Amino acid sequence: MSKINFEFLNNGGIFLKKLSLSLILLSLLLTGCGTASSSDPQDNTQVNTNTNPKVSAYSTTNNSNDVNALKNSQTKVSLVLEESGTPSSEVIKFNENLAAAKELDNFKVSTYKWSDASSIMDYNKIIKTLDIQSKEMILNGNNILYSNFADSYKIYSYNIENSEKTKINNTSSSNLIFADNNIYYIDESNNKKVCMVSADGKKQETLIFSKTGKFILSKGYILYQNADDNFKLYAYSLTTKTSTKITDFAVESFCFNEKKLYVVNSSDSDSLYTVDTASYETRKINDYHCEKLKAYKNKVYFINKNNSNYLSVLSSPSGDPETYTASTVTEYPINDYNFADNAIFFSPSTETNRIMGKTIQ
């Protein structure tokens, strides 16, 4: 183009000058449009701006710093579920005593005799008020591991014998589970990633980079709600460092018992389902409106919304195909519940500042 223009100008023709300028302008306009248009059929280059791509059902993703990395698409990993770790609780047993947090008093923790477990929150029976404010506690020998309400839920260790406190991490933490001298938790300060810190605080690691709702621990796996995928259930392998999608529907809560996986299906009025740990096939086992599903000592518990929020326990399966029934555990509607030793602890919905204990049958 430049050579042709040079010859036109040397001829000195006004008409040719105008023609040359017109051709230059036309060329620039065509070039500019071609660059701006994303539908140009000659442009085969595509830029992927999606930093968190959705994964097809049952695919396995690599949870490394490269969040886009995919591995073994459409592969189902058979899950072997075994009990592992101790989840945090508002009540814990140590020696023959019980420590319990009082919600309406900023989760201040007091101790009681275990024999008085059925009537805690009776101030006349308090042995000692600990220098702890927490709704998540775990016993580790002579120490209580806990998220510190007084310090933005950072993880601390409290020595029962000398009352010394030690800060373990420096991030807001929830959903604490203790296993193999490590604390697993959700980092509330960092997009709800699942992390691990050693009990002495010397080793820290981010495990699951996806935003997480809840998680539970099995030997070799972390089962978690993937909030980046509409709270569907995923399993993260602690061995391969990969995640596998388990359900194609959102789950409200989940647990496993005797190697069976149970989930509350949020897409089906919170009905209770089982999930085959090899094929991931799901089966509805009841129409109860369930909430806060938990497993403890080979039994599955849930708050039954169809029965005024009473706590229920699931029967062992019988028949072929397997059928289940449920029986009521509490005499009161409740909001939440915790376990310690051979007892269940709960607060009636109408008396949130009162904790009641009941021996597991």
TASUL-V843328 format. One record per pair of residues at least 24 apart in sequence whose C-alpha atoms are under 8 Angstrom apart, sorted by the first residue. I is the first residue (numbers start at 0). J is the second residue. D is the distance in Angstrom with one decimal. If there is no record, write none. Layout:
# TASUL-V843328
i=I j=J d=D
i=I j=J d=D
This chain:
# TASUL-V843328
i=53 j=228 d=7.0
i=56 j=244 d=5.9
i=56 j=245 d=7.6
i=56 j=246 d=7.5
i=56 j=247 d=6.4
i=57 j=243 d=5.9
i=57 j=244 d=4.7
i=57 j=245 d=6.1
i=57 j=246 d=7.9
i=58 j=243 d=5.7
i=58 j=244 d=6.1
i=59 j=241 d=6.2
i=59 j=242 d=5.2
i=59 j=243 d=4.3
i=59 j=244 d=6.9
i=60 j=241 d=5.4
i=60 j=242 d=5.1
i=60 j=243 d=6.5
i=61 j=240 d=6.6
i=61 j=241 d=4.6
i=61 j=242 d=6.5
i=62 j=206 d=7.2
i=62 j=207 d=6.0
i=62 j=208 d=6.1
i=62 j=240 d=6.3
i=62 j=241 d=5.7
i=62 j=242 d=6.8
i=63 j=208 d=7.6
i=63 j=240 d=7.7
i=64 j=208 d=7.8
i=66 j=208 d=7.5
i=75 j=243 d=7.4
i=75 j=277 d=7.3
i=75 j=278 d=7.1
i=75 j=279 d=7.9
i=76 j=243 d=7.3
i=76 j=277 d=6.8
i=77 j=276 d=5.8
i=77 j=277 d=4.3
i=77 j=278 d=7.4
i=78 j=276 d=5.2
i=78 j=277 d=6.3
i=79 j=258 d=7.0
i=79 j=276 d=7.3
i=80 j=217 d=5.7
i=80 j=218 d=6.6
i=80 j=220 d=7.8
i=80 j=255 d=7.2
i=80 j=258 d=5.2
i=80 j=259 d=7.8
i=81 j=217 d=5.4
i=81 j=218 d=5.3
i=81 j=257 d=7.9
i=81 j=258 d=6.6
i=82 j=216 d=7.6
i=82 j=217 d=5.4
i=82 j=218 d=6.2
i=83 j=178 d=6.6
i=83 j=216 d=6.1
i=83 j=217 d=5.1
i=83 j=218 d=5.1
i=84 j=176 d=6.2
i=84 j=177 d=5.2
i=84 j=178 d=4.2
i=84 j=179 d=7.5
i=84 j=216 d=6.6
i=84 j=217 d=7.6
i=85 j=137 d=7.1
i=85 j=176 d=5.4
i=85 j=177 d=5.1
i=85 j=178 d=6.5
i=86 j=137 d=7.0
i=86 j=174 d=7.6
i=86 j=175 d=6.1
i=86 j=176 d=4.3
i=86 j=177 d=6.4
i=87 j=135 d=4.9
i=87 j=136 d=4.9
i=87 j=137 d=5.1
i=87 j=145 d=7.8
i=87 j=174 d=7.0
i=87 j=175 d=5.4
i=87 j=176 d=5.9
i=87 j=177 d=7.9
i=88 j=134 d=6.7
i=88 j=135 d=4.9
i=88 j=136 d=5.2
i=88 j=137 d=6.7
i=88 j=337 d=6.0
i=88 j=338 d=7.3
i=89 j=133 d=7.4
i=89 j=134 d=4.7
i=89 j=135 d=5.4
i=89 j=136 d=6.1
i=89 j=337 d=6.9
i=90 j=136 d=7.2
i=90 j=337 d=7.0
i=90 j=338 d=7.4
i=90 j=339 d=6.6
i=90 j=344 d=7.6
i=91 j=136 d=7.0
i=91 j=137 d=6.9
i=91 j=138 d=6.9
i=91 j=339 d=5.6
i=92 j=138 d=7.8
i=92 j=339 d=6.1
i=92 j=340 d=6.8
i=93 j=138 d=7.3
i=100 j=132 d=7.3
i=100 j=133 d=6.5
i=100 j=134 d=6.1
i=101 j=352 d=6.5
i=102 j=134 d=7.6
i=102 j=351 d=7.5
i=102 j=352 d=6.2
i=103 j=351 d=7.7
i=103 j=352 d=5.9
i=105 j=132 d=6.5
i=105 j=133 d=7.9
i=105 j=148 d=7.5
i=106 j=132 d=4.8
i=106 j=133 d=5.2
i=106 j=134 d=6.0
i=106 j=148 d=7.3
i=107 j=131 d=6.0
i=107 j=132 d=4.4
i=107 j=133 d=6.7
i=108 j=132 d=6.0
i=108 j=133 d=7.1
i=116 j=355 d=7.6
i=116 j=356 d=5.7
i=117 j=355 d=5.5
i=117 j=356 d=4.3
i=117 j=357 d=6.3
i=118 j=354 d=7.5
i=118 j=355 d=6.1
i=118 j=356 d=7.0
i=119 j=353 d=7.7
i=119 j=354 d=6.2
i=119 j=355 d=6.7
i=119 j=356 d=7.8
i=120 j=352 d=7.9
i=120 j=353 d=6.1
i=120 j=354 d=6.5
i=129 j=162 d=7.8
i=130 j=162 d=7.4
i=131 j=157 d=7.8
i=135 j=173 d=7.7
i=135 j=174 d=7.7
i=135 j=175 d=7.0
i=137 j=176 d=7.8
i=137 j=177 d=7.2
i=145 j=175 d=7.9
i=146 j=171 d=8.0
i=146 j=172 d=6.4
i=146 j=173 d=7.0
i=146 j=175 d=7.9
i=167 j=196 d=7.9
i=167 j=198 d=7.1
i=167 j=199 d=6.4
i=167 j=200 d=4.6
i=168 j=196 d=7.5
i=168 j=200 d=6.2
i=174 j=213 d=7.0
i=174 j=214 d=7.3
i=176 j=215 d=7.8
i=176 j=216 d=7.5
i=185 j=211 d=7.3
i=206 j=240 d=7.5
i=207 j=235 d=7.6
i=213 j=252 d=7.7
i=215 j=254 d=7.4
i=224 j=249 d=8.0
i=224 j=250 d=7.1
i=245 j=279 d=6.1
i=246 j=279 d=7.1
i=251 j=290 d=6.9
i=251 j=291 d=7.4
i=252 j=290 d=6.8
i=252 j=291 d=5.6
i=252 j=292 d=5.5
i=253 j=291 d=7.8
i=253 j=292 d=5.7
i=253 j=293 d=7.0
i=254 j=292 d=6.5
i=254 j=293 d=5.6
i=254 j=294 d=5.9
i=254 j=299 d=7.9
i=255 j=294 d=6.5
i=256 j=294 d=6.2
i=256 j=295 d=8.0
i=256 j=297 d=5.8
i=256 j=298 d=6.8
i=256 j=299 d=7.0
i=257 j=297 d=6.5
i=262 j=292 d=7.6
i=263 j=289 d=6.5
i=263 j=290 d=7.2
i=263 j=292 d=7.3
i=284 j=322 d=6.7
i=284 j=323 d=6.6
i=285 j=323 d=7.4
i=291 j=335 d=7.5
i=295 j=338 d=7.7
i=302 j=333 d=7.6
i=302 j=334 d=7.9
i=302 j=335 d=7.9
i=307 j=332 d=5.9
i=308 j=332 d=4.7
i=308 j=333 d=5.8
i=308 j=334 d=7.4
i=309 j=333 d=6.0
